[in-house]
């Protein structure tokens, strides 16, 4: 009789040792798989598969909750397991027929369950428990970093009617997810389908596994934060390099500007003299004299060069605007009146649609007039066969807007990106500074200028100006 007891004890010890070895092998395999990824969703999926798969810990269902500190809640994130016995039979028979290893099962379980349609995820999505609810079992497990083996006869536990109703069972295991001494979530598992009792040893194994899972979750979060920081640093480095490049370009432009200004001043005086002599000769030479045509060409080219010098000086040494309140509609009418001969020669008709009761605008009249002249003349140039120039004004809260529309050839898409770039021009006699200076003037007025264009259908320039200038 005594010998039989010894054999029985040895067999029980052997079975116990076998269970421990099996549990350790499962823990080792799942931990190894968890180390293979840093994606949080994938890690959560691996954890729940390890808890529910037959080759893992074999619980029927598993629910994972994570702390959301900003919202102040413990939030249901993901769940795994069949909704009922029928679905359980289908899934387990499918997976069992494959005779898959745990690693293979981790890859195939999601496709077998069709997780997005499983009822358990509707359950877990509905569970959001305030962290301030200290009496809730899941919050007790979280804050106390304590495991619970819940059964219907446990008198020491709080009323669980809401949680039991959501889960559809009054027996389940709850273990905290703890990483580096901080509780980051809760793992809940049950055997609602087959009704197998959950032993305290099962809860201990689940807690050991949860400790491994917690580290994987926290590492994933830290990796995500590190990735965000790396991305921020890369963006900061990119912006720093861009600003350094801008600074270098600015210094170069400043040096070129100073040289251009000196050269312009040196050229202007003899140029004025050449122009004066040419015009004087043009007046004295009789009609029919061949030198008269040459004098006219010289006088015309001098005017063009003087204009180029003025624009160059405006570009390299922009004048500070002298602000005063002025009538924008009146300025537009006056500018078009000055251009009557040009518009008539270009066979372009001007059409005005100026808003009534437009308030006076604080601006530098001379500078805004130059902007309008630039854009109006560009519009004439864009309509070589004639057309229509429409100018309208409107108010938009604290801004006034000017729309300048032509019926010209439009602007090619490649040119649109460079339109306000210095020295970019499509005119044979242009300087490429008109729109650049116009843009700088509008910026100095705390406004904005933009353009929309379609080849063959014309362009619309829109200028916005604040009614009042900041102090």
Residue pairs with C-beta under 8 A, 6 or more apart in sequence:
23 205
23 208
26 50
26 55
26 56
26 57
26 102
27 208
27 209
27 212
29 102
29 103
30 46
30 47
30 50
30 56
30 102
30 209
30 212
31 212
31 216
33 46
33 50
33 102
33 103
33 106
34 43
34 46
34 47
34 212
34 213
34 216
35 216
37 43
37 46
38 219
38 220
38 223
38 224
39 220
40 217
40 220
40 221
40 224
41 78
43 213
43 216
43 217
43 220
44 64
44 77
44 78
44 217
45 78
45 80
45 106
45 110
46 106
46 216
47 62
47 64
47 187
47 213
47 216
47 217
48 62
48 64
48 78
48 79
48 80
48 81
49 56
49 80
49 105
49 106
49 109
49 110
50 56
50 57
50 102
50 106
50 209
50 213
51 57
51 59
51 62
51 80
51 187
51 189
51 206
51 209
52 58
52 59
52 60
52 61
52 62
52 80
52 81
52 109
52 189
53 95
53 102
53 105
53 106
53 109
54 92
54 95
54 96
54 105
55 100
55 101
55 102
55 105
56 102
56 105
57 189
57 202
57 205
57 206
57 209
59 81
59 173
59 189
59 190
59 191
59 198
59 202
59 206
60 81
60 82
60 88
60 189
60 190
60 191
60 192
60 193
60 194
60 196
61 79
61 80
61 81
61 82
61 120
61 189
61 190
61 191
61 192
61 193
62 79
62 80
62 81
62 187
62 188
62 189
63 76
63 78
63 79
63 120
63 123
63 124
63 127
63 167
63 187
63 188
63 189
64 76
64 77
64 78
64 79
64 124
64 185
64 186
64 187
64 188
65 74
65 75
65 76
65 77
65 124
65 127
65 129
65 138
65 185
65 186
65 187
65 188
66 74
66 75
66 77
66 177
66 184
66 185
66 217
67 73
67 74
67 75
67 131
67 142
67 183
67 184
67 185
68 74
68 75
72 130
72 131
72 132
73 128
73 129
73 130
73 131
74 128
74 129
74 130
74 131
74 138
74 139
74 142
74 185
74 186
75 127
75 128
76 123
76 124
76 125
76 126
76 127
76 128
77 124
77 185
78 121
78 124
79 118
79 120
79 121
79 123
79 124
80 109
80 113
80 115
80 118
80 120
81 113
81 118
81 120
81 193
82 88
82 90
82 91
82 92
82 113
82 118
82 120
82 193
83 118
83 119
83 120
84 119
84 193
85 193
87 118
88 193
88 194
91 112
91 113
94 112
95 105
95 108
95 109
95 112
98 104
98 105
98 108
100 108
115 121
123 166
123 167
126 166
127 163
127 166
129 136
129 138
129 139
130 139
131 139
131 142
133 139
134 140
134 143
135 158
136 158
136 163
137 148
137 150
137 157
137 158
137 160
137 163
137 174
138 163
138 174
138 186
138 188
140 146
140 148
140 158
141 147
141 148
141 174
141 175
141 176
141 186
142 176
142 183
142 185
142 186
143 183
144 176
145 176
145 178
145 183
146 176
147 173
147 174
147 175
147 176
147 203
147 204
147 206
147 207
148 157
148 173
148 174
148 175
148 203
149 173
149 198
149 199
149 200
149 202
149 203
150 157
150 160
150 170
150 171
150 172
150 173
150 174
151 170
151 171
151 197
151 198
152 170
152 171
160 170
164 170
167 188
167 190
167 192
168 192
169 190
169 192
171 190
171 191
171 197
171 198
172 188
172 189
172 190
172 192
172 198
173 188
173 189
173 190
173 198
173 202
173 203
173 206
174 186
174 187
174 188
175 186
175 187
175 203
175 206
175 207
175 210
176 183
176 185
176 186
176 187
176 210
177 183
177 184
177 185
177 186
177 187
177 210
177 213
177 214
177 217
178 184
178 210
178 211
178 214
179 214
179 215
179 217
179 218
180 218
184 214
184 217
184 218
185 214
185 217
187 206
187 210
187 213
189 198
189 206
190 198
191 197
191 198
256 316
257 315
257 316
257 317
258 316
260 312
260 313
260 316
261 312
261 313
261 316
261 317
264 309
264 312
264 313
267 305
267 309
268 306
268 309
271 302
271 305
271 306
271 309
272 306
274 298
274 302
275 298
275 299
275 302
275 303
275 306
278 295
278 296
278 298
278 299
278 302
279 295
279 299
281 291
281 295
282 292
282 295
282 296
282 299
285 291
285 292
285 295
286 292
304 429
307 431
308 431
311 431
311 433
311 434
311 437
312 431
312 433
314 433
314 437
315 422
315 433
315 436
315 437
315 440
318 437
318 440
318 441
318 444
319 367
320 444
321 363
321 364
321 367
321 441
321 444
321 445
322 364
322 366
323 362
323 363
323 364
323 469
324 362
324 363
324 364
324 365
325 360
325 361
325 362
326 360
326 361
326 362
326 363
326 365
327 360
328 358
328 360
328 361
328 363
328 368
328 393
328 400
328 402
328 465
329 354
329 355
329 358
329 393
331 365
331 368
331 369
331 372
332 352
332 354
332 372
332 391
332 393
332 402
333 352
333 354
334 369
335 369
335 372
335 373
335 376
336 343
336 350
336 352
336 376
336 391
338 373
339 373
339 376
339 377
342 377
342 380
343 349
343 350
343 380
343 389
346 380
346 383
346 386
347 385
347 386
347 387
348 379
348 380
348 383
348 386
348 387
348 388
348 389
349 387
349 388
349 389
350 388
350 389
350 390
350 391
351 388
351 389
351 390
351 391
352 390
352 391
352 392
353 390
353 391
353 392
353 393
354 391
354 392
354 393
355 392
355 393
355 394
355 395
358 393
358 395
358 400
359 395
359 400
359 467
360 467
361 400
361 465
361 466
361 467
362 466
362 467
362 468
362 469
363 445
363 465
363 469
364 441
364 445
367 441
367 444
367 445
368 441
368 445
368 465
370 437
370 438
370 441
371 438
371 441
371 442
371 463
372 402
372 404
374 434
374 435
374 437
374 438
375 404
375 435
375 438
375 461
375 463
376 389
376 404
377 434
378 434
378 435
379 389
379 404
379 406
379 408
379 459
380 389
381 408
381 427
382 406
382 408
382 409
382 410
382 411
382 458
382 459
383 389
383 406
383 407
383 408
383 409
384 408
384 409
387 406
387 407
387 408
387 458
388 406
388 407
389 404
389 405
389 406
390 403
390 404
390 405
390 406
391 402
391 403
391 404
391 405
392 402
392 403
392 405
393 400
393 401
393 402
393 403
394 400
394 401
394 403
395 401
395 467
396 464
398 466
398 467
398 468
399 447
399 464
399 465
399 466
399 467
400 464
400 465
400 467
401 462
401 463
401 464
401 465
402 462
402 463
402 464
402 465
403 460
403 461
403 462
404 460
404 461
404 462
404 463
405 458
405 459
405 460
405 461
406 458
406 459
406 460
407 457
407 458
408 458
408 459
409 455
409 456
409 458
410 453
410 454
410 455
410 456
410 457
410 458
410 459
411 419
411 451
411 453
411 455
411 459
412 455
413 455
415 424
415 426
416 451
416 453
418 424
419 435
419 451
420 435
420 436
420 438
420 439
420 449
421 432
421 436
422 432
422 433
422 436
423 431
423 432
423 433
423 436
424 432
425 431
425 432
438 449
439 449
442 448
442 449
442 463
442 465
445 465
445 466
445 469
446 466
446 469
446 470
447 463
447 464
447 465
447 466
448 463
448 464
449 461
449 462
449 463
449 464
450 461
450 462
451 459
451 460
451 461
451 462
452 459
452 460
452 462
453 459
453 460
